[in-house]
């Protein structure tokens, strides 16, 4: 023990590290090792963790999803494609789209499609105006 720091050996990589957390309960030397320690090579556990982390962001801003919406989110993220442009993308490139006024879940979108909706402030009339502009 060095002051408030405790020297520990990482159970994943074997490297020694200093745990300076208040309760000295840090289990590994890094986030990478911590992920390996808790989730290993189990893709289902990793997938559930990623969904949990994403939904935690929404919970913190007050958006609550119904059980049916949560199932749609799981299915959409697992399928891995955007509901607008239909491009296949990895899970970390897909966004959970929701109405900012009501908090209602709308779908799973890629970054580009999600940004387009944000840039037009979810205004349908503006989207029609953009479509008319592109036609001309």
SULNOR-V441823 format. One line per field, one symbol per residue. psi: psi as a letter, one per 40 degrees, with the letter a starting at -180 (. if undefined). Layout:
# SULNOR-V441823
psi=???
This chain:
# SULNOR-V441823
psi=hhbeihhihhedeeiiihhfidefehdididdddddddebfhddddddddddddddddddeehhiidddddddddddddfihedeeihiideeiihhihdddehhdahiidddddddddeffhdddddddddddd.
